[in-house]
Amino acid sequence: MTKLDKNQLLETIRDTIYEVLEEEIDRKIQEVKKEKTEKLNKSKAKAVKRRKVVAALKEKKAKIKKAYESLSILEKKLSNISEKWAKDVEIEKTGEHAGKTVEQIRKRLAALKKKEDKTEAEKKEQDELVFALRAKTGWKKGKGATK
């Protein structure tokens, strides 16, 4: 080999090494860019998720604040009511059967139940007597039950 051939050979080897290195560097740059893009996308997704969570929390906070305000209003109204009813109130018995005893009501009710042909007035009286009996002996079930 001549000296010139060696120089050409060295130059060719050097060019090939540079090309391989350039390709490797380009590939690494592309990988880094891809990784950065993926991280950025993940970061954006997390930011969107955070914004949604923050918005939901703000909405819940607003609902709680509204409920608290409503509760405060109710507490004020209740305190006004309890102030108005702080003293004992005497209740006057005004019912139609208020002056009758339980035995008297039962006796009249039994008499009405024995009767076969009842007028509308007697049916109404029977219903009233049943109501009066329940009121005097205590409600057994339902709203306002005493037993």
C-alpha positions in Angstrom: 0.0 0.0 0.0 1.1 3.4 -0.7 1.1 6.3 1.6 -1.7 7.9 -0.3 -3.8 4.8 0.0 -3.3 4.8 3.7 -4.4 8.4 4.0 -7.5 7.6 1.9 -8.2 4.6 4.0 -7.9 6.6 7.2 -10.1 9.3 5.9 -12.7 6.7 4.9 -12.6 5.1 8.3 -12.8 8.5 10.0 -15.9 9.5 7.9 -17.6 6.2 8.6 -17.0 6.6 12.4 -18.4 10.1 12.2 -21.5 8.9 10.4 -22.1 6.1 12.9 -21.6 8.6 15.8 -23.9 11.1 14.2 -26.6 8.5 13.7 -26.2 7.4 17.4 -26.3 11.0 18.6 -29.5 11.6 16.5 -31.1 8.5 17.9 -30.3 9.5 21.5 -31.6 13.0 20.9 -34.9 11.6 19.5 -35.2 9.3 22.6 -34.7 12.2 24.9 -37.2 14.3 23.0 -39.7 11.5 23.2 -39.2 11.0 26.9 -39.6 14.8 27.5 -42.8 14.8 25.5 -44.2 11.9 27.4 -43.3 13.5 30.8 -44.9 16.7 29.6 -48.1 14.9 28.6 -48.2 13.1 31.9 -47.6 16.4 33.7 -50.4 18.0 31.7 -52.7 15.1 32.5 -51.9 15.4 36.2 -52.5 19.1 36.0 -55.9 18.6 34.4 -56.8 16.0 37.0 -55.6 18.3 39.8 -57.8 21.1 38.3 -60.8 18.8 38.3 -60.2 17.7 41.9 -59.8 21.3 43.0 -63.0 22.3 41.2 -64.9 19.5 42.8 -63.5 20.5 46.2 -64.5 24.1 45.7 -68.0 22.9 44.7 -68.3 20.8 47.9 -67.0 23.7 49.9 -69.6 26.0 48.5 -72.4 23.4 49.3 -71.1 23.0 52.8 -71.0 26.8 53.3 -74.6 27.0 52.0 -75.7 24.2 54.3 -73.9 25.9 57.2 -75.7 29.2 56.5 -79.0 27.4 56.3 -78.2 25.7 59.6 -77.4 29.0 61.2 -80.7 30.4 60.1 -82.5 27.4 61.5 -80.7 27.7 64.8 -81.7 31.3 65.1 -85.4 30.5 64.3 -85.3 27.6 66.8 -83.8 29.8 69.5 -86.7 32.3 68.9 -89.2 29.5 69.1 -87.7 28.1 72.4 -87.7 31.6 73.8 -91.4 32.0 73.0 -92.3 28.6 74.6 -90.0 28.9 77.6 -92.9 29.2 80.0 -95.5 26.6 80.7 -98.7 27.1 78.8 -102.1 26.1 80.2 -104.2 24.2 77.7 -107.9 24.5 78.0 -109.8 21.2 77.3 -112.3 22.1 74.6 -113.2 18.7 73.2 -116.9 17.6 72.9 -116.2 14.7 75.2 -113.7 16.5 77.5 -116.0 16.3 80.5 -116.8 12.6 80.1 -114.9 9.7 81.7 -113.4 6.8 79.8 -116.2 4.6 81.2 -118.9 6.9 80.0 -117.4 7.0 76.5 -117.0 3.2 76.4 -120.6 2.7 77.6 -122.0 5.0 74.9 -119.7 3.4 72.3 -120.9 -0.1 73.2 -124.5 1.1 72.9 -123.9 2.5 69.4 -122.1 -0.7 68.3 -125.0 -2.9 69.3 -127.4 -0.9 67.2 -127.8 -2.4 63.7 -129.4 0.5 61.8 -127.5 3.6 62.4 -128.1 7.1 61.1 -125.4 9.2 59.7 -125.3 11.3 62.9 -124.9 8.1 65.0 -122.1 6.8 62.7 -120.4 10.2 63.1 -120.9 10.1 66.9 -119.4 6.6 67.0 -116.3 7.8 65.1 -116.0 10.8 67.4 -116.3 8.5 70.5 -113.6 6.2 69.2 -111.3 9.2 68.6 -112.1 10.6 72.1 -111.4 7.2 73.7 -108.0 7.0 71.9 -107.2 10.6 73.0 -108.0 9.9 76.6 -106.3 6.5 76.9 -103.2 7.3 74.7 -102.3 6.7 71.1 -101.0 3.1 70.6 -99.2 3.6 67.3 -98.6 6.1 64.6 -97.5 9.7 64.8 -97.8 11.1 68.3 -98.0 7.6 69.9 -97.8 7.6 73.7 -97.5 3.9 74.2 
